[in-house]
Amino acid sequence: MTRILHEPSGEPNPLRALGLELLRRRTSMKWRTYPDDVLPLWVAEMDVPLAEPVVRAVTDALAIGDTGYPAGTAYAEALADFAEKRWGWAGLAVERTAIVPDVMLGVVEMIRLVTGPGDAVVVNPPVYPPFFQFVTHMDRRVVEAPLGPDLRIDFGTLEETFRQAVAGGRRAAFLLCSPHNPTGTVHTAAELSAVAHLAEQYDVRVVADEIHAPLVIAGADFVPYLSVPGGERGLSLMSASKAWNLAGLKAALAVAGPAAAADLARLPEEVSHGPSHLGVIAHTAALREGTAWLDAVLAGLDDNRRLLADLLDEHLPAVDYRPGEATYLAWLDCRALGLGDDPADVFLHRGRVALNSGIPFGVGGVGHVRLNLATSPEIITEAVRRMAAALG
């Protein structure tokens, strides 16, 4: 696959555009969960103004009252074009897509298509906590195949977990987080091919959450799971939500590999009623016209990763931080600080900084926190200062 490398966009860094006073006027979860004296660097919302093409598309729709039900394939066509230009993947066939309300609800629907009640769903902890919550709520069993010490897939562990998951002739699925949240790991083509090989060997169906795919650093290659040899039986969920900060404008796409088209065709028609029409408009505009804005965000995130590493070296050298190749999330190993199993609780109550506790991420999460880098350098600097002061 040939992909377009990130180019300087010429746009100003969106992560530097909004001050703390303006951000505190927001009414979303990130800014209203904690008191005003807490710096929120937790849930996956970005502190940015929206890309102008997105604002224009939604505003134009509102101006003519275009607020009905979603229709057509414009979103899928925009994603297919983005995938070809950005990742060099021409295999996203519009006829093998379906609109879903959001990525996690899409994950639920895909797992329902390929497993039954009581069947196993394999995950790679530490991993996005809703994987556990949604899977358990739908009457499936979560089975953990922890990442290795290098925060990459441990294939010996994965194979043994697959073997156990299908014991007795049960069906099973592998819920793959790609790129990985919270570690920022970008799985290589070789790793994804190895996943596909094991999935074929043990008859495990792969459902890939690829919501962070556009948020990959320059020099790293995102590889769509459906593009690798053996990935034809896979199902993927994609969205512009994370990369363009559109969580409140719900819309996502389920994408089937060629050998999974019949599975996707069984998706209940009513699932397509869940997405927001304005969400579809916003996501389509982001993918079509928002790439310069995205590249400016990616450049800002690169700066923030370096800044965080420098600040930790200076103020919290015992914290182990391995900058990821994707997402805007930092996974921090705080075990050497002696703050117990949940350092996030200490940083919140002593330092007034809200981070995600590592515990809900499963095996490997104890003693860790997840920090959201998608904010201004000034807020990151103040957050690390407060975290260091919390140790006093």
C-alpha positions, 0 to 999 in steps of 0.5 A: 500500500502507498500512503500520503505522508503528513505534510505541513498543513499551513493551519495554526495548531488547533490545540493552542486556540482555546484558553482555559476560561473558554474551555470551562464554558463547555457543558460536555462530560470532560468539563462538567464532571469535576469542580472548576479547580480540577484540570480535566485530562481524562475522557477522550475529548479534544480541547480544540475548535472544530475544523471549519469545513465541519462547522460550515457543513452543519451550519448550512444543514441547520440553515435549511432545516436539514435535520431529518433521518440519514440516507445515502452513502456519502459517508462511506464514499468519503471514508473510502476516498480517505482510506485510499489517499491516507493509507493506500487502501483501495479495498473499502467497498461502499457496498460492504458498509453499513451506518451505525450509531457509533463505534461501540454500538457498532462493535456490539452489533458486529459481535451479535452477528458472529457470536451467541450468548455466553460465547467468548470475546477476546480482548488485549488488556490493558484496553479501553474499558467499554470493551469490558462493559459493553461485551458483558452487558450483551451476555458474552464472556470477556476473555483477556489475552494481555499485551506483552511487556513491550505493550504489543500483542503477545501471540503465544498468549493470544493463541492459547486464549483462542484455543480456550475460547473455542473449546467445546465447539463454541463460537468466539470473537476477537475484539481488536483495538487498532490502533491500541487504546491506551498504549498508542501501539500501531499494529504492524502489517506482519502482526495483523497478518499473524492475527488473521492466521490465528483467527482462521486456524481457530475459527475466531471472528475478528472485529476491529475497532479502528476509531483512532486510525486517522490519529497516527504519527508521521512515520508510522503506518496504520494498516487496516485489518481488512487489508491484510492477508486473511483479513477478508473474514473481518469486520471493522468499525470506523469513524471520524469521531476521535480524530475530528472531535465529533463524539457529540455528533454520532455516526460511524460505519461498519465495514465488512471484508469480502468474506464477511459481507453476508454477515453484515447483510444480516444487520437489522435495518433498524440499527441504521436509524440510530446515527444522527443525520447531522453527525453523518454530515459532519463526519463526511465533511471532516473526511472530505475537507478536514485533512489540513486541520487534522494534520495541524492537530497531528503536528500539535500532538507530536509537540505535546508528546515531546513536551510531556516526556520532557516535563516528566523527566524533569518533575516525575522521573520515576514515571515510565512513559513510552510515547505512542505512535497513535491516539492522543492518549498517554499511558503512564506507569506510575508504580515506582511512585508508591501511590498504590493501585490507583495513582489517579485518585491521588493526583485528583485529590491531592493535585486536582488533576483528573486522569483515567485510572488504569484499573478499569483497563484490565490486566496491566492497568494497576498503578497506571493512569491515562492522560489526554494530550489533546489540550494546550501545552500550558494545560499539560505543563500545569497538570504535570506541575500539579501531579509532582506537587501531589507527591509532597 
